[in-house]
Amino acid sequence: MKLGVVEAQFADIIWENEPLPSGELVKLCAEKLEWKKSTTYTVLKKLCDRGIFQNVDGVVTSVLSKQEFAAAQSEQFVEEAFGGSLPAFIAAFASSKQLSVDEIKEIRKMMDSFEEE
């Protein structure tokens, strides 16, 4: 689940404006990305085929929210780079970046809330 730079800009247009008539998406992509209609529909189809967006009766919406997509990307990264071990990822991250006291408190608070669920 990776997006290139331009695909990410395109995805942001959808996430920021959904639900979005496909004709309006074409206009926004022409303005913001300088795309032709055919380019917009080609990239839209590609991302629909990947299960990120859908185009039903000419209305474009997300299948995955921006947050859900980011979570899926994060999971994939941890799986590929750390064999799925979240503790190994956290250890690698924390050893390369000095965490502030506030960041540590925030992480503890998140972990406590997950434990309660």
Helices and strands as residue ranges (DSSP letters): H 5-17, E 20-21, H 22-33, H 37-49, E 53-56, E 59-62, H 66-82, H 86-96, H 101-116
